[in-house]
Amino acid sequence: MTKPMKHFGIIQMTLSILVMPCGFLVWGMAAIPGIWMFQEAGTLDEGGLRLVAQGAAVGMGLLFWCLLDLLIIGIFGMILRPRIESAQAPTQSWLTVRWGFMSLFHRLALPSLKWMVPSFIGDIYFRMMGAKIGKGAHLNSPAINDAYMVEIGEKTVIGGDAVINGHLFENNGIHMAKVKIGSRCLIGTQAQVNPGCIIGDGAVIASKAVLPKHTEVPAGEVWGGIPAKCIRRADGSKPE
């Protein structure tokens, strides 16, 4: 394990001052089509028609804002996302800085992403951020964090507000590891899957269950609880 970075606080503060304005700039650039449509609608002579046109421009402007927000951030993700399978480092390290950058981009995308899941638009965003998503997978949660650390198989369903994390902070620093979810799995509503978890084909993670890091769920089993444990085996029997 590497040593903590010297002058981490100063580096963190400096990068925050530089990066935060850029984030709000992204939101501003994404608003340009909506602003233009609203201005054009305001040039109409008839008062009632102008109000209708301006109202429509606001609505369509928000749609374009969402799409451009995800597109711009997705492009950043394609360029800057880490290419790692697993890693561990002190909290005060360059790995934390890189993770922080990607997490900031994802937070900038969340207001838009909440309206775009489940849809092919949300899937495109997650793929641009590095996620591997199988054909027919159904992603109904914006909280697929660290997408570049996540693999989701074909026809798997990620339930509403389920959380998938490719990172975890502990006393000895940041831990990052791939999350691999097989095909035809179900991750229940508000379930949480932590880094390093491997979920076999056809497995079910019950609603609000929490899988600790590096948990391996065999194919076809049903797991639930906090921390999650097997509640039904693949053959339908219950554990003793």
Contacts in CASP RR format, 6 or more apart in sequence:
PFRMAT RR
TARGET T0000
AUTHOR 0000-0000-0000
METHOD contacts of the structure
MODEL  1
MTKPMKHFGIIQMTLSILVMPCGFLVWGMAAIPGIWMFQEAGTLDEGGLR
LVAQGAAVGMGLLFWCLLDLLIIGIFGMILRPRIESAQAPTQSWLTVRWG
FMSLFHRLALPSLKWMVPSFIGDIYFRMMGAKIGKGAHLNSPAINDAYMV
EIGEKTVIGGDAVINGHLFENNGIHMAKVKIGSRCLIGTQAQVNPGCIIG
DGAVIASKAVLPKHTEVPAGEVWGGIPAKCIRRADGSKPE
1 88 0 8 1.000
1 89 0 8 1.000
1 90 0 8 1.000
1 172 0 8 1.000
2 89 0 8 1.000
2 90 0 8 1.000
2 93 0 8 1.000
3 90 0 8 1.000
4 90 0 8 1.000
4 91 0 8 1.000
4 92 0 8 1.000
4 93 0 8 1.000
5 11 0 8 1.000
5 90 0 8 1.000
5 92 0 8 1.000
5 93 0 8 1.000
5 94 0 8 1.000
8 92 0 8 1.000
8 93 0 8 1.000
9 92 0 8 1.000
11 97 0 8 1.000
12 97 0 8 1.000
15 97 0 8 1.000
19 101 0 8 1.000
19 104 0 8 1.000
23 104 0 8 1.000
23 108 0 8 1.000
26 69 0 8 1.000
26 72 0 8 1.000
26 73 0 8 1.000
26 108 0 8 1.000
27 65 0 8 1.000
27 69 0 8 1.000
27 108 0 8 1.000
29 68 0 8 1.000
29 72 0 8 1.000
30 64 0 8 1.000
30 65 0 8 1.000
30 66 0 8 1.000
30 68 0 8 1.000
30 69 0 8 1.000
30 72 0 8 1.000
31 61 0 8 1.000
31 65 0 8 1.000
33 61 0 8 1.000
33 64 0 8 1.000
33 65 0 8 1.000
33 68 0 8 1.000
34 57 0 8 1.000
34 58 0 8 1.000
34 60 0 8 1.000
34 61 0 8 1.000
34 62 0 8 1.000
34 64 0 8 1.000
34 65 0 8 1.000
37 57 0 8 1.000
37 60 0 8 1.000
37 61 0 8 1.000
38 54 0 8 1.000
38 57 0 8 1.000
38 58 0 8 1.000
38 61 0 8 1.000
40 57 0 8 1.000
41 50 0 8 1.000
41 53 0 8 1.000
41 54 0 8 1.000
41 55 0 8 1.000
41 56 0 8 1.000
41 57 0 8 1.000
42 50 0 8 1.000
42 53 0 8 1.000
42 54 0 8 1.000
44 50 0 8 1.000
44 53 0 8 1.000
65 112 0 8 1.000
66 111 0 8 1.000
66 112 0 8 1.000
66 115 0 8 1.000
66 116 0 8 1.000
67 112 0 8 1.000
67 121 0 8 1.000
69 108 0 8 1.000
69 109 0 8 1.000
69 111 0 8 1.000
69 112 0 8 1.000
70 109 0 8 1.000
70 112 0 8 1.000
70 113 0 8 1.000
70 116 0 8 1.000
70 121 0 8 1.000
70 122 0 8 1.000
70 124 0 8 1.000
70 125 0 8 1.000
73 105 0 8 1.000
73 106 0 8 1.000
73 108 0 8 1.000
73 109 0 8 1.000
73 125 0 8 1.000
73 129 0 8 1.000
74 105 0 8 1.000
74 109 0 8 1.000
74 125 0 8 1.000
74 128 0 8 1.000
74 129 0 8 1.000
75 128 0 8 1.000
76 105 0 8 1.000
77 102 0 8 1.000
77 105 0 8 1.000
77 128 0 8 1.000
77 129 0 8 1.000
77 130 0 8 1.000
77 148 0 8 1.000
78 128 0 8 1.000
78 129 0 8 1.000
78 130 0 8 1.000
80 98 0 8 1.000
80 101 0 8 1.000
80 102 0 8 1.000
80 105 0 8 1.000
81 102 0 8 1.000
81 129 0 8 1.000
81 130 0 8 1.000
81 147 0 8 1.000
81 148 0 8 1.000
82 98 0 8 1.000
82 99 0 8 1.000
82 102 0 8 1.000
82 148 0 8 1.000
83 148 0 8 1.000
84 149 0 8 1.000
84 176 0 8 1.000
85 177 0 8 1.000
85 178 0 8 1.000
86 176 0 8 1.000
86 177 0 8 1.000
86 178 0 8 1.000
86 195 0 8 1.000
86 196 0 8 1.000
87 95 0 8 1.000
87 174 0 8 1.000
87 175 0 8 1.000
87 176 0 8 1.000
87 177 0 8 1.000
88 172 0 8 1.000
88 173 0 8 1.000
88 174 0 8 1.000
88 175 0 8 1.000
88 176 0 8 1.000
89 95 0 8 1.000
89 96 0 8 1.000
89 173 0 8 1.000
89 174 0 8 1.000
90 96 0 8 1.000
90 172 0 8 1.000
90 173 0 8 1.000
90 174 0 8 1.000
91 169 0 8 1.000
91 173 0 8 1.000
91 174 0 8 1.000
93 173 0 8 1.000
93 174 0 8 1.000
95 174 0 8 1.000
95 176 0 8 1.000
96 173 0 8 1.000
96 174 0 8 1.000
99 146 0 8 1.000
99 167 0 8 1.000
99 174 0 8 1.000
99 176 0 8 1.000
102 129 0 8 1.000
102 146 0 8 1.000
102 148 0 8 1.000
103 145 0 8 1.000
103 146 0 8 1.000
105 129 0 8 1.000
106 129 0 8 1.000
106 145 0 8 1.000
106 147 0 8 1.000
109 125 0 8 1.000
110 142 0 8 1.000
113 122 0 8 1.000
113 125 0 8 1.000
113 142 0 8 1.000
114 142 0 8 1.000
116 122 0 8 1.000
116 125 0 8 1.000
117 139 0 8 1.000
117 140 0 8 1.000
117 141 0 8 1.000
117 142 0 8 1.000
118 138 0 8 1.000
118 139 0 8 1.000
118 140 0 8 1.000
122 139 0 8 1.000
123 133 0 8 1.000
123 137 0 8 1.000
123 139 0 8 1.000
126 133 0 8 1.000
126 139 0 8 1.000
126 144 0 8 1.000
126 147 0 8 1.000
126 150 0 8 1.000
127 133 0 8 1.000
129 147 0 8 1.000
129 148 0 8 1.000
130 147 0 8 1.000
130 148 0 8 1.000
130 150 0 8 1.000
131 144 0 8 1.000
131 147 0 8 1.000
131 148 0 8 1.000
131 150 0 8 1.000
131 151 0 8 1.000
131 152 0 8 1.000
132 150 0 8 1.000
132 151 0 8 1.000
132 152 0 8 1.000
132 153 0 8 1.000
133 139 0 8 1.000
133 152 0 8 1.000
133 153 0 8 1.000
134 152 0 8 1.000
134 153 0 8 1.000
134 154 0 8 1.000
134 155 0 8 1.000
134 156 0 8 1.000
134 183 0 8 1.000
135 154 0 8 1.000
135 155 0 8 1.000
136 154 0 8 1.000
136 155 0 8 1.000
137 152 0 8 1.000
137 153 0 8 1.000
137 154 0 8 1.000
137 155 0 8 1.000
137 156 0 8 1.000
137 157 0 8 1.000
137 158 0 8 1.000
138 155 0 8 1.000
138 156 0 8 1.000
138 157 0 8 1.000
138 158 0 8 1.000
139 152 0 8 1.000
139 158 0 8 1.000
140 157 0 8 1.000
140 158 0 8 1.000
140 159 0 8 1.000
140 160 0 8 1.000
140 162 0 8 1.000
141 158 0 8 1.000
141 159 0 8 1.000
141 160 0 8 1.000
141 161 0 8 1.000
141 162 0 8 1.000
141 163 0 8 1.000
141 164 0 8 1.000
143 161 0 8 1.000
143 162 0 8 1.000
143 163 0 8 1.000
143 164 0 8 1.000
144 150 0 8 1.000
144 158 0 8 1.000
144 164 0 8 1.000
145 163 0 8 1.000
145 164 0 8 1.000
145 165 0 8 1.000
145 166 0 8 1.000
145 167 0 8 1.000
146 165 0 8 1.000
146 166 0 8 1.000
146 167 0 8 1.000
146 176 0 8 1.000
146 195 0 8 1.000
149 166 0 8 1.000
149 167 0 8 1.000
149 176 0 8 1.000
149 177 0 8 1.000
149 178 0 8 1.000
149 179 0 8 1.000
149 195 0 8 1.000
150 164 0 8 1.000
150 166 0 8 1.000
150 178 0 8 1.000
150 179 0 8 1.000
150 181 0 8 1.000
151 178 0 8 1.000
151 179 0 8 1.000
151 180 0 8 1.000
151 181 0 8 1.000
151 182 0 8 1.000
152 158 0 8 1.000
152 181 0 8 1.000
152 182 0 8 1.000
153 181 0 8 1.000
153 182 0 8 1.000
153 183 0 8 1.000
153 185 0 8 1.000
154 183 0 8 1.000
154 184 0 8 1.000
155 183 0 8 1.000
155 184 0 8 1.000
156 181 0 8 1.000
156 182 0 8 1.000
156 183 0 8 1.000
156 184 0 8 1.000
156 185 0 8 1.000
156 186 0 8 1.000
156 187 0 8 1.000
157 185 0 8 1.000
157 186 0 8 1.000
157 187 0 8 1.000
157 188 0 8 1.000
158 164 0 8 1.000
158 187 0 8 1.000
158 188 0 8 1.000
159 186 0 8 1.000
159 187 0 8 1.000
159 188 0 8 1.000
159 189 0 8 1.000
159 191 0 8 1.000
160 188 0 8 1.000
160 189 0 8 1.000
160 190 0 8 1.000
161 189 0 8 1.000
161 190 0 8 1.000
162 187 0 8 1.000
162 188 0 8 1.000
162 189 0 8 1.000
162 190 0 8 1.000
162 191 0 8 1.000
162 192 0 8 1.000
162 193 0 8 1.000
163 190 0 8 1.000
163 191 0 8 1.000
163 192 0 8 1.000
163 193 0 8 1.000
164 179 0 8 1.000
164 181 0 8 1.000
164 187 0 8 1.000
164 192 0 8 1.000
164 193 0 8 1.000
165 179 0 8 1.000
165 192 0 8 1.000
165 193 0 8 1.000
165 194 0 8 1.000
165 195 0 8 1.000
166 176 0 8 1.000
166 177 0 8 1.000
166 178 0 8 1.000
166 179 0 8 1.000
166 194 0 8 1.000
166 195 0 8 1.000
166 196 0 8 1.000
167 174 0 8 1.000
167 175 0 8 1.000
167 176 0 8 1.000
167 195 0 8 1.000
168 174 0 8 1.000
168 175 0 8 1.000
168 176 0 8 1.000
168 194 0 8 1.000
168 195 0 8 1.000
168 213 0 8 1.000
169 175 0 8 1.000
175 195 0 8 1.000
175 213 0 8 1.000
176 195 0 8 1.000
177 195 0 8 1.000
177 196 0 8 1.000
177 213 0 8 1.000
177 214 0 8 1.000
178 195 0 8 1.000
178 196 0 8 1.000
179 193 0 8 1.000
179 194 0 8 1.000
179 195 0 8 1.000
179 196 0 8 1.000
179 197 0 8 1.000
179 198 0 8 1.000
180 196 0 8 1.000
180 197 0 8 1.000
180 198 0 8 1.000
180 199 0 8 1.000
181 187 0 8 1.000
181 193 0 8 1.000
181 197 0 8 1.000
181 199 0 8 1.000
181 200 0 8 1.000
182 199 0 8 1.000
182 200 0 8 1.000
182 201 0 8 1.000
182 202 0 8 1.000
182 203 0 8 1.000
183 201 0 8 1.000
183 202 0 8 1.000
184 201 0 8 1.000
184 202 0 8 1.000
185 199 0 8 1.000
185 200 0 8 1.000
185 201 0 8 1.000
185 202 0 8 1.000
185 203 0 8 1.000
185 204 0 8 1.000
185 205 0 8 1.000
186 202 0 8 1.000
186 203 0 8 1.000
186 204 0 8 1.000
186 205 0 8 1.000
187 193 0 8 1.000
187 199 0 8 1.000
187 205 0 8 1.000
188 204 0 8 1.000
188 205 0 8 1.000
188 206 0 8 1.000
188 207 0 8 1.000
188 208 0 8 1.000
188 209 0 8 1.000
189 207 0 8 1.000
189 208 0 8 1.000
190 207 0 8 1.000
190 208 0 8 1.000
191 205 0 8 1.000
191 206 0 8 1.000
191 207 0 8 1.000
191 208 0 8 1.000
191 209 0 8 1.000
191 210 0 8 1.000
191 211 0 8 1.000
192 209 0 8 1.000
192 210 0 8 1.000
192 211 0 8 1.000
193 199 0 8 1.000
193 205 0 8 1.000
193 211 0 8 1.000
194 210 0 8 1.000
194 211 0 8 1.000
194 212 0 8 1.000
194 213 0 8 1.000
194 215 0 8 1.000
195 213 0 8 1.000
195 214 0 8 1.000
196 213 0 8 1.000
196 214 0 8 1.000
196 215 0 8 1.000
197 211 0 8 1.000
197 213 0 8 1.000
197 214 0 8 1.000
197 215 0 8 1.000
197 216 0 8 1.000
197 217 0 8 1.000
198 215 0 8 1.000
198 216 0 8 1.000
198 217 0 8 1.000
199 205 0 8 1.000
199 211 0 8 1.000
199 217 0 8 1.000
200 217 0 8 1.000
200 218 0 8 1.000
200 219 0 8 1.000
200 220 0 8 1.000
201 219 0 8 1.000
201 220 0 8 1.000
202 219 0 8 1.000
202 220 0 8 1.000
203 217 0 8 1.000
203 218 0 8 1.000
203 219 0 8 1.000
203 220 0 8 1.000
203 221 0 8 1.000
203 222 0 8 1.000
203 223 0 8 1.000
204 220 0 8 1.000
204 221 0 8 1.000
204 222 0 8 1.000
204 223 0 8 1.000
205 211 0 8 1.000
205 217 0 8 1.000
205 223 0 8 1.000
205 224 0 8 1.000
205 228 0 8 1.000
206 222 0 8 1.000
206 223 0 8 1.000
206 224 0 8 1.000
206 225 0 8 1.000
206 228 0 8 1.000
206 231 0 8 1.000
208 225 0 8 1.000
208 226 0 8 1.000
209 223 0 8 1.000
209 224 0 8 1.000
209 225 0 8 1.000
209 226 0 8 1.000
209 228 0 8 1.000
210 225 0 8 1.000
210 226 0 8 1.000
210 227 0 8 1.000
210 228 0 8 1.000
211 217 0 8 1.000
211 223 0 8 1.000
211 227 0 8 1.000
211 228 0 8 1.000
212 227 0 8 1.000
212 228 0 8 1.000
215 228 0 8 1.000
217 223 0 8 1.000
217 230 0 8 1.000
218 234 0 8 1.000
219 234 0 8 1.000
220 234 0 8 1.000
221 230 0 8 1.000
221 232 0 8 1.000
221 233 0 8 1.000
221 234 0 8 1.000
222 230 0 8 1.000
222 231 0 8 1.000
222 232 0 8 1.000
223 229 0 8 1.000
223 230 0 8 1.000
223 231 0 8 1.000
224 231 0 8 1.000
225 231 0 8 1.000
229 239 0 8 1.000
230 239 0 8 1.000
231 238 0 8 1.000
231 239 0 8 1.000
232 238 0 8 1.000
233 239 0 8 1.000
END
